[in-house]
């Protein structure tokens, strides 16, 4: 996940990132931030936060301050999935990956019993039968 916060201010601005209202500790592993001057004349900075692994469902806030004070101005973004792994489908309301119940369609291609599992399904046999190899 890559998040960008562009700031302008003189003296130079300091950016604080928050995840779900809690300060993010920039550790160079899970969270890494790079600040680049994009326009010296207007003191414009691009602040890029990289989050790995993606923090789905999290809300990130970029808060800005400098030595003259802090701004109540902040911007928030909620990280959502855009694609899902096999066996899951993207929920257009929550933007989460929901499990697909493979057993709902054609009994999951099982001859007898179908049990839905996370991201897949398992076929099993009725009493007195055994699974063919």
N, C-alpha and C positions, 0 to 999 in steps of 0.2 A: 504494500500500500504506500503510495507516495502522495503527500499532502503539501500544498504550497500556500504560503501566506506572504503577500507583498506588503511592505510597510514603507512609509515615508516619514521622516522626522529629523529635526536638528535641535539639539544634539542627537547622536545616533540612538536608534531604538534598540530595546532589548525585547526579545520575543520569549514568551513562556507558553509552552504547549500543555494542555490538559486533556486527559482521557476520562470521559464520564465524570468531569468535575474535579478530578484528582490530578495533581502535577505529574508530568511525565519526567522520569529520570533519564536523561540522555546518556546512554551507556555504550554507544557504539556497536551494540549487537542487536537487541530488539528494537531500540530507538536510536536513530542517528539523525543529526540535524546539520545542515550546511547552510551558511548565510553568505550570500553573494551580493556585492554592490552592483546594481543594474544601471544606476544613474547617479554619479557623484554630485552633480550640480543640484539635484533636487533631493539628495540623500535618500534615494530609494533602494530598498534591500529586498531580495527575494530569499525567503526562509523556507527551506525544503525539509520536511520531516519524512523519513523513511521508516516504516513499521514492518517488521518481519518476525513472525508470520502475520498475515493480515488479521486485523482485529475486527471481524465482522460484528455488526450490531453496535459498535462503539461510537460515541460522539466525541470528536476532537474539537478543541477550542484553541484558537491562536489569540493570546492576549498581548497587548503591546504597551511598553512603558519606556521612559527615558529619565534623565536626571531632573527634568522639570516637573515630572509627575507621571501618573499613569492614565491611560485612556480607558474609559468604560467600553470603548468600542472593541468588540471582538467578533470573530466569525467562527461559526461552528459547521462541521460537516459530519455526517454519519456514514460510516463505511458500510457498504452493502455488497452483496455478491452480484456478479454479472453473469457468471456461468457456474454450473454445479457439476460435481462429479457424477459418474454413471450411477444410476439408481436413485438419483435425487432430481427434484424439479424446482425451479426458481419460483418462489411465492411472490406475486406481483404486488401484494399488499404489505407484507412484512419485509420483503427483500431478503429473506432467509432461504436456505436450501432445505426443502421439505422432502422427507422420504417418500418414494413412490411405492405404493402397495402393489407389487407385481402379481399378487394372488388375485386381485380384482379382475384382471384381464385373462381370460382363457385359463383360469386356475393356475396361473404362472407357468403354463406348459407342463404341469405335473400331471401324471396319470391319476393319482389318488389325492393325497393330502398336500396342501401347500401352506407353508408358514412364512409370513412376511418377516424379514429381518432388516436391520439397518442397512439400506443401500442394496439389498438383494432379496432372495427368498430361498427356502429350503423345501425340497420335496421329501415326502416320507410315505410309508406304506401303511395300509390298514392292517389290522391284526390278521395273522396267517399268511401275509405276503412279505416278500423281501425285495429290496431295491436291486434292479438289474444293473450290471456293470456297464 
